[in-house]
Amino acid sequence: DVIMKRAANYWMAALQVHQHTEPLRTDRLGSSCGKYSWETDYTCESSTAPTCGVDGVAFPAAYLNSMRTCSERCTEFTCASTCTEGAACTCSSGSTGVVDTSGNLCEACTTEPEGDGLQYDFYVFVTIKDSAYCGGNTLAYATNCVRDQCDRPIFGHVNFCLSQVDLSGDKTDALVSTAVHELAHNLVFSSDLFRYFRNSDGTPKLPRDSEDDVEDEVEWWCSSSTDYEYPYSGGGRTYVDLSAAGLVNVFDERNIGSCPCPMNGVTRMDTSSGCVVTPSGYGWRTPRCVTKMITPKVLEKARDHFDCATLNGAELENQDTGLCSIVGSHWEQRIFMNELMAPVLIAGMPDPFLSVVTLALFEDSGWYQPDYSMADTLVKDLHWGYMRGCSFATEPCVQDGSTDFPDIWCTTDGDSSCSLDRSGVKQCSITTHDNVDPYIDGWEYFDSPSVGGVETADYCPTYLVTRTDRVCTDMANARTQYDRNYYHEVFGSNSRCFESSLRDSLLISYEATTQNCYQVECSGDNTEYTVKVAVSLDTTESSAELGVCSGEGQTLASSEFLGEVACVNPSLICGVLTRKHTQGFFTSATTVNPDEYTATTTWTAVTTSNTETGTSATSDDVNTELDLRTSSTTTTTITTTTVEYDGTVVGVISLVVGSVAVLQTDSGLSGLKFAIALMADVDADYIVITLNFQRKRRLDDARLLLETVDVSYTVLVPPGKSVVTVIRSIGDTNSTTAQNILQQAFIDAGAEVTVLSVEVQMPSDASTLTGSAGASQGRSSFVVLIFSAVTSSFAFREGGR
């Protein structure tokens, strides 16, 4: 429930659509259908509910349109009297019915009722089970199954493979990423949907026939990569050349050569063509095409993403995960490796990120308007492929055993490198493959064409293996007094990986550069960071400053040690933002309040507005009781407590919740810590929460009043941050987002707290705070500001309504 809610909330925040005026429904399936020569529509003897997805999830009757079915229809019949419309009649077979409107038929018909439908823009059926489609390492799969009159999907199905669902430890964000990925397939990212894309004015990109079906669809047959034929009448599959409408195109790049698939004039293919790639796990999977999405917004955003003004499109996966794929339904793994819509979540890669290129595909479908600010914030050299230039996007990863991107691709099995996120050390993984297709001879990376890496990345070799004893952020890897720390490393949550030859003077003859872990402390503005090393061979608990890094190419050294540490860009170390797509933010116009709650406030400035009458009332120092079930017509503004720093008002926050007593539980406190930490962009360890509960008082036999509780949040400044940075982070969080953050945090923590409203106001520009605001730089922590948020009291009815 938490996983799918977060994923759905993300897409609701990121996308806008033309909303339907009617509830979502789909048609029933008719059987034994026919029509007479003078009729225009078919009539069926019976109907059944359709199913959604490859697993056949049945639609409930509530989601179905009405349908008229006739168990008997005949042209030879008699009537007791005149055979006029509606008169009783008897067919020659003996069946009875009534005369239809034309007077030419006797029919016995019933009408299945119309269901209530769904007041949503898209509805997804979610299952969790191991099915026939859960082979290998498949985490989940998705299918869209109903489209509206503009071809936008309105129903879909997602299945999570039960044996692959891991809820141990901190795996929630990973599952949310998977859910966001699968919903993207439901909504737009499927080669089966590309043919239905629309122009910005709503007209179809591909021409339609008189029945509004896509023209020039070709039937073909395919059961596997070694058994298919195109075209093949009645083959059960259809394909349309997407290049004809300017949606995709194929290119001769990376020595792969011309594409044998049916695009750009190719009209026939069979198993000898090699167009359909062998499924994963069944030997060498030869990529035969470089196919790219070339729609306008995708092209624009892909050029921005790779920093390549001449890029000719965003490449689609040419060894896709689906059986019998001609055009892929993912971005090419080689250049989009851990972008959310790459085909495979590869172990050892950093967490997935969602780029503007993916959001651009939504816009180019003609069905959605994305908010590009909802893409994850990317950093060059930290996020795979981002701003790496034209050669990264279009040239082979390795040529003649060498590469231009040694931090991405590797050429010697077992070589080590710092991971892109600098959290630890990775090792190069190069595999020797069996049964290599001779076609590959034209673009091998090494002397032997059978040597390479990950198959969906065109076998490009990269650093995949995590050195479990070299995870810088893990204290368990710290050297002990029994294992002398010759490299003066420091392990822990604030440590990062550096290329380094730094070593103790005892290793005078050892000059090799390796990957070592050192503590970092970022400046307040994240433009530089201090590197700290262990002070002796026998400890990692204390550290001494080695120097300050302000840019790539700089080195740090000390007369106390041999060698040096190579600095990296501060943007790789400091100020890295939380991934947006896992947070589940959703801006909703209406807050739904729980039944049976009333709010009692006993302080100043309580304002209630009646949107029906246009009246309002403001009272000072009064006791006003409001029914929170009428949130659409009543708003409550509670006096907020100012947030001050060093005598300067920097903002205000007020929090209104239901069941305030739950805040006092461990789960309630955990939820509060996590939420405030997200808003302040600090670790939860830097949040101190104080609760001051007042007494409970019974109002009458049915209602119990939980009186006022003061909630104080003290945010401490972490090392490397300043007061200004923390304040600005809070100020960038609007009230609706804050409410969603708080509510989701309570859900994740298992606290049954309903967040009714949160108000965040930062009237002062944080950048104007000077003097003591910068004093936090270099300090471990100190109090920045206190949010004194006072909840309203809540009276609730005990028992039934």
N, C-alpha and C positions, 0 to 999 in steps of 0.2 A: 504494500500500500504506500509506504514512504517512497520507494524507488520510483514507481510510476507517477506519483503525484509530483515529485520534483521534476521529472522529465517533462510531464505535460505542462507544468507551470512554466518551465523554461520556454517551450515553444509558444505558449500563450503570451509570454512577455515579448518574445522576439518577432512574432508575426502578426500581421493584420490581414483580414480577408473580407470580401463582400459577404455579409451575413445573410443567411437564408431567412425568408419571411415565413416559411413553413417548417414544422418539425422534421427532423431527419427520419426517413423511412425508405424501405426498398420494396421492390415488387416480389410477389409470390411466384413460384415456378409452376407453370401449367403442364399438364400431361394429357396426351390424346387430344391434341388441338387440331382444329380444322376450320374451314370456312367454305361457304357456297360461292358460286361465281359472282353473284351480285353483291356480296359482302366485301367490305374493306378490311375488317378486323377479324382476327382468329378468335374462336371460342374454344375453351378447354373443358374436358369432362371433370377434371379435378385439379387440385393445387396442393403444393407442399411448400414448406418454408425453405428458402435458400440457405446455403452455408457460406461461411467466410473463411478464406485461407486454405492452405494445403491440408490442414488437419480437419477441415469440415466442421467448424463451429456453427451450430444452427442458430439462425436468427429467431429470437422470441417473437411471438405473435404481436406483441406491443410495438414492434418496430416495422411492421409490414403494412403495405397499402392494401386497400380492399380489392377483392377480385370476384367477379361473377363467373361461376362455373355451371355447366349444364350437363347433367348425367344422361339426358336424352334430347335429341333434336331430329325431327323428321319433316319431310315435305309431303308425305302421304298420311293424312289424318282425317278424322271425322269429328264433328261437334254435335252436341245434343241439340243445339239450335243454330243460330247464325254464327259463323266462324269469324268474329270480329276480334280486335285486339283485346286480350285479357280473358277471352272466353275459354272455358274448359274444353280440352280436346283429348283425343285418344289416337296414338300412332298405330299404324298397321301391325306393329309388333305387340301391341297391347299396353304399352307404357302410356301413362297419362301426363298431361302438362297443361300449359296455357298457350294461346296464340300470341306470337310476338308482334311487334309494332308494324312489321311489313304485311302481316296477314298471311305470309307464305310458309311459316314454320310453326310447328307445335313443339314446345320445349319445356323440360322440367329443370329449372335453374334455381340456384341459391347464391347469395352474395356473402362472401367472407367479410367481416367487419374491418374497418380501418383501425389500426392501432394508434395509440396516443403519440407515438414517435418520440423523438429526443430533441430537446432545446439546446443543441450544441452545434458547433461548426464541424466537428469530426468526432467520431466515436470509435474506440478501439477495444476489441475483445482481447483479454490477456489470459494466457494459460501458462502453467508451469508444469512441464512433464517431459520425460524422455520419449521422443518419438522416433520414427524412421529417419527423420531429417536431422537428428542430433548426433550424427556420427562424428568421429574424430574429436576435435577440440571446439566444435561449434557451441557458442555461448547462447545464441538466440537467433531467431529468424522472424521475418515480417512479411506480410502480404497485404496489399490493398484489394478491396473486393467490391466496392460500389462507388460509382462516380455520379456527380450531379449533372445538371443540364449543361454546365460549362466544363465538364470532364474533371473537375477537381474531386479527388478522393474524399469520401465522407464516412466510409466505414473501413476498418482494417483489423488485422489480427496480428498479435505478437505472441510468440511462445518462447519462454525461457527454458532451456534444457536443464532439467532438475539436477542432474549429476554434476553440472558445471556451475551451479549457483552456490557461491561460498559466502556465507554470512559471518564467518569468523573474523575476529580482529576488526580493523578499520577498512572494510571493503565496500562501504556504502557508496562512496563517490565513483568507484569503478563500475558498480552496477547501474548507477544513474547514467554514466556515460554510455553504457550499453543500451539502456532504455532510450536515451536521446537519439542514439544512432538508429535504432530500429524504428522509432517514430518518424525519423527523416525518410526512411525507406517507404513507410506508409504514406507520407504526405507528398513526396516529390521525387526522391532519389531512387528511381527504378527505371531501367531501360524500357520496361513495358509501359511506363507513363510518358516517356519523352515524346512519343508521337501525338499526344493529346495537348501538348503545350499550346498556349495562346499568346497572341500579340497583346500589347498594352491596351489596345482598344477592344479586346475581347474576342476578336476574330481568330479562327484556328490558324496555326502556323502551317499545318499540312492541309491540302485541299480535302473537302468532304463531298460525298455523293448525296443523292437525293434523300437517303435514309440517315444522313448525318454521320455515316461511318467514314473512317479515314480511307481515302482512295489509295490504290496501288499497293494494298496489303498482299503479301505473297504467302501462300500456305507452304509449309515445309514440314519435314519429319526429322526427329532426332531422339535417340535414346541414350547416346553416349558420344564421346569424342571420336569413337571409331565406327560409329553407326549412325549416319545421317545423310539426308539428301535434300538439296535445295535447287529448284522448287519441287514440291510434291503435293499434289492435290489431295485434300482430305487428310493431310499429315498431322493435324491436331495442333499445330503451332502456326502463328502468323508473324511476319516480319515486314517492316517497311523501311526503305532506305532513308535514314534520317539526314544524310548529307544533302539530299535533294531540297530540304527546307532550310538549310543553313544551321542545323542544330549541332551536328558533329561533322568532323572531317578526318581523313587519315593522312599521315605524313610519313615520308621516308627519312627517318632519323635513327641515330644510334646504330647504324648498320643493320637494322632489322629488315629494311627493304619494303617493297610494295605490299599492300595488304590484299590477301586473297578473299576477303569477306565481301558480301554483296553490298558494296558501296561504290559510288563514283563510276558507274557503268558496268560493274561486275554483276552478272545476272544468274550465274550458275555456280554451284560448288558441290563437292562431295567429300568423302573422307580423305581423298588424296590432297585436298587443298590445305588442310591443316588449320582451317579457320577456327574450329571449335577446339578449345584447349582441354587436355586431359584433366579430370578432376584431381584435386589435391590428394596426395597420398598414393597415387597410382603411377609413379615414375616421373620422368622429366616432363615439365609443362612448358612447351616451347611457345613463347610469345611471338605471334606473327604480325601484329599490327601495332602501330602507334596511333591510337584513336583519341581525339580530343573534343571536348565540349567547346563550341566556338560561339555560343550565344553572347549578345552584347555585354551584359553585366558581368557574366562569368569571365569573359575575355579581359574586361577592364580590371576586375579585382584580382585575377590571376597575374596580370602584369604588375600590379601593385605589390602583390604578395611576394613574388620572386624578384622584384626590382628589375624587370626586364621589359622595356618598352616595345620590343619587337616580338614578344612571345605570341605564338599563333593559337593558343588555346590552353585549357586546363585538361591535362591528360587523364583519361579514364583507364581503369585497370584492364590490362590485356591478358591476365590469367585469373579471371574473376572466380569467386567462390561458388557461383551458381552453375548448375549443369546446363549444357547447351547454350552458353552465352555467346552472342555475336557482338553485342555492345555491352560493356561493363556497367555495373550499377554502383561503382565505387570510384574514388580517385585512385590514381596510380600509386601503389605503395612505395615505389622507388623514390619519388620526390615528395610524397605527402605522408611518409612513413607512419607517424602517430597523429595525423589529423583525424578528427573523429570519423570521417567518412572514408578512410582507408579500409581495405577489405578485411584485414586480420589484425587483431590486437596481439602484438608480438611481445612475448615475455622478455623483460630486460630493457624495453624502451620506456622513456619517460611517460607520464600520464598523458592521455589523449587531450588534444586541444581542438576547438572549433574555430575555423577561420572564416573570414569574410567571403572567401570563394564559395564555401558551402551555402552561405546565406544568399549569395548572388544567384545560385541556381533556383532558389525559391522565387526570387523576383522574375527571372527569365521564364518561369513557367507561366506567368500571366495570372496566377491564382493568388499570389501572396505579395504583401509589401513588407519586407523585413526591416527591422531596426538594426542597422549595422553596428551600433554601439554595443549590441548584445553579443557580438563575437568576442572570444577570449582575447585578452591583450597579449600580443606576441612581442618577442625580443629577438633580434638578430643573434645568431650563434647559440641561442638557447632553444628555440623552437625549430624543429627540423625543416630545412629548406627555406625558411623565411629570409627574404632579402639576400639570397645567395647568388642571384644573377642568372643570366641566360644559359651559360654553359652547364650549370647545375641542372636546369630544367630540361635541357635538350640533348646534351652530350652523354656518351657512355660514362658510367661511374668510375670505371677503371679501364685504362688503355695500356696495353703492353706492360702490365704489372705495376703501373704507377697511377696515382690519382691527384687531382688538384684540390681535393677536399679531405685531407688526412684526418680531420676530426670527425668526419662522417663515415667515410669508406676506409677499409683497411686492406693491406696486401700481404700480410704474413700472419698465418694462423697462430694464435696465442699472444700476439702483441697486445699491449695494454694502452689505455687512454682514459682520461677523465670522462665521465658521462657528461652529456650536454648540460644537464642541470647541476653539475659539479657536486653531486651528492656522494659520489664514490668512484670506484675504478671498474672499468669494463674491459673485457678481453675480446680480441678479434676471433670470429668464428667463420672458418672456411671449410666447406664440406666437399667431399668428392662424391659426385652423383653417378648412378648407374644408368645405363640405357639412354645415353644422350642422343637426341635427334641430330642427324648430320647437318640439318639446316642451321644449327647453332654455330657452325664453323666460322661463319662470317663475322661474328661479333664476340668471340670469347675474350675474357679479361686477362687470362694467363696463357701459358704455353699449352696447357691441357684444357680443352673446352669443358671437361667434366668437373672442373673446380669452380666453386662459387658459393653464394650465400643463400639468403631467403628467397624462395621461389617467386612469391608475389611481388618482390622487389626486383624482378628480372635477374635473380640470382646474384645481385650485387652484394659483396661481402662487407659486413659492418661489425661494430662492436656490440655483441649481443649478450655475452656471458657476464653476469654480475659476479665480481669477486666478493664473496660473502665475508671475507676477512678484511675487506678494504672498503667498507661502507662508512664514509666519514661521519655521517650524522648519527651513527649508532655507537653509543657508549660501550656496548659489549665488545667492540673491537679495540678498545683502549689498551695500550701496552701496560703491563704490570711490572712490579719491581723484580719479578723473576724473568722478564723478557725485556731486556734493555732497549731503551728508546733511542737508537742511534740516529734516527732522522728527526728527533725532537717533534714528533707529531702530536696533534691534539685532536681527539675525537669527541663528538657531541653534537647537539642539535644546531649549534652555530658554526660548525666546522664545514669546510668545503675542500674539494680536490684541486690541486695545483700541479703543474709540471715543475719539477724541482730537482736540483742537485744538492740541496742543503743537507748537511750531514755533520755529525760530530767529528772533531779533529782526530779521533781515533781511526777514522776511515780515510786517512790521507791519500791512499792509493786508489780509492774508488770514486770515480768522477762521473759515472753514468747519470743521466737524467731519468727520473722515475716519477710516478704519480704519488704524491703524499698529501696528507690531510692536515690542515691547520685551521685554527679558529679565526673567524673574521668578525669585525665590528664595524657596521656601516655608519657613515655620517648621517646627519639629520636629513640632508637633501639627497642622499643616496648617490652622490657624485664621486665618492671615494670610500675606501674601507681600510681599516687597520688589520694587518695580518699578525697573529700572535702564535708563538711557538713555545713548546715545553722548555722549561728552564734547565732541566737536567735529564740524564739518561734514565732516571728511575721514577719519573712521574709524568703524568699528563693532567694532573689536577690544577697545577698553577702554570701560568703562561706569561711570557714577556713579549713586549711589542718588538716585532722585527722591522716594521716600517709601514708606510701608507701607500696603497695603490690607487692611482687616479686614472690609469688608462692602460690599454693593451700594449705590450711591447716593453713595458717597464719591468725592471727586476729589483728584487730586494735582497740585501746581503748584510752580514754583520761580521765584525772582527772576531766574534766569539765562536763562529762556525765556519766551516768550509762550504763552498758552493753558494747557490742563490735560488730564490723562488721567482718564477715567472708570473707576473700579474696578468689578469684577464680583465676585460671591460667590466666596470662596476655594475653595468646593467644586468650582467649574468649572475651577480651575487646579491645585489641590494634592490629592494622595492619590487620584487617579483609579485605580481598580483594573483589573487585566488582565481581559479578558473570559474567563469560566470556560468557555464552551461551545467555545472553540477549543483548550483546553489538553489535552483528552483524558484527564482524570483518571479512574481506575477503581479502586475498592477491591475487590481480589480475595482470596478466602479462602485460596487456595493459590498459592504461587510455584512455577512450573515451572522446574526447573533443567536446564541442558544436559547431554546425555549425556557420559560420560567425564571429568567433573570430580571431583576430590577436593580437599578443603580441608585444609591443614595449618596449625595455629596454634601459635605458640611463645611465647605470653604467658599471662597469668593469666585465671582465671575462665572456663574453657571448660565449658559445661554441655550435655550431650546427654540427650535424653529419648526413651524408647521408648514410644509411645502404646499399643502392643499389650500390653506387659508391665507398664507403669506404673512402670518403674524409671528412675532417673536417676543421673548421676554428675557430681560437680564436682571439678575438679583445679586445682591452683595450680602455675604455672610448669612446665607439662608440654607435651609434643609430642603432639597428638592428631590423628589423621587421620580424616576423615568423608567418607562417600560422599554427595555432594550430590544424587544422583539419588533419594534416599529422603527428599525434603523433607517428605512427608506424615507421616513417622514420626520424623524427626530434626530438631531445631531447634538452632541454634548461636547462642549469645550471646557475642560477643567483647568483651573489655574495651574500653570506650569512653574516649576522651580527653576530659577536661572542657573546656568552653568557658568562658573567664573574661573578665571585663572589669574592669579596675582592681582586681584581687584578689577580685572577687566571682564565684562560679560561677553562670553564667546558663543553662547547658544543656550537653548532651552530644550528640555525633553519632558514629555509626560507620557505615562504608560497607564492604560486601563486594561485590566484583565478580569477574567472570570475565575471563580474558585481560588481566591488568593491564598488560601491555606496551603495549596499544593506548592507554592513558591518556597515554602520552608523545608520541603523534602530535598533529598540529595539530587533527585532527577530534576526538580525545579531549579535548583541552584546551578546544575550543570547546563541546563538550557539557557539560563540567563547569561552565564559566563560565555558560552559559545556564541550567542547572538551579539552581545556587546563587543566581543573580540572581533567578530566579522566586521561590524560597523567601524571599529577603530583601527582595523587592519593590524592587529597585534595578536600574539599567541594568547590563548585563554589563561595561561599561567600568570599573565600580567593584569588580570581582572580580579579585583577584590570586591565582594558583595556583602553588604550588611543589611539584614532584615530587622525591622522593629515592629513586631505585631502588637496590636492592642487587643483588648478582651473581646470575647464573643458575647452577643446579647440576643435573647429570644424576643422577637417582636410580638408574636402571638403563637397560637397552637400550630400554625402552618408554616410560619416563616422564621428563619434563623438568620441573624445579621452577623456577618463577619466584618468587624469594624476595621478602620483604616490601618494599612500597613505601609510604612515608609521603606522604600527600597533605594539604597545608596550604592552606586557603582563607582568604584575608584579605579581609574585606568592608570597603570604605571607605564612609564616610557621605557621600552626595551632598548638594549644597547643598539646604537646605530640609528635610532630615530630621534626626532625632536618633538617638542610640544606642538610646533606648527604643523608638522606632518600628521600627527595624530588628530589634531583638531580639524584639519582640512579633510581627512578621511571621513570623519563623522559628518562634517558639513556636506559632503558629497552624497550622503545617504538620505534620500527623501523619506517622508513619513510612511508612504505606502510600502516602499521597499523595506524599511525598518520593521514594519508590522509583519511582513512576510518572513523576514529573517528570524524574528522572535518566534513566530508561530512554528516555523519549520524546525527551529532549534529545540523547542519544547517537544515536538513530535519525535525528533531523533533521540532525545534524552528520555523519552517515555513518561514525560510529565503531562498530566491531563489538565493543561492550562489553555484556556481560550483567550487569545489576544484580541480584545475588542477594538482598541485603537492605540496608535502610537503617534505622537507628534514630535517631529524633530525640526528645530529652527536654529539656524546659525546666522544671526543678523550681522555679526562682525566678520570682516575679511581676515582670515587667519594670517594672511601674509603681512598684516599691519602689526602683528605682535612681535615686538623686538626685545632686546635686552635679555631678561631672564628666560624668555622662551627658548633661546638657543643654549641655555646652560646645561641641558640634558645631554648634549653630545659627549660621548665618551663615558657617561655614567651608566652603571648597571641598571638602575631604575630609581624613579622617584615619582611622587604623586603629581599628576598633571591636572586633572580636573575631576570633579565629583558630579555625577548625575543624580540629583535628588528627585526621583520620580515617585509621586505619591499615587497609589491606586485608589480608585473610588471604592467605597464599601459595597458589598453585594448582599442583597437579600434574596434567598431562594426558597421556593416552596418545597416542603417535604412531602413525599408520597406522590400521588397522581395530580392531575390538573385540577 
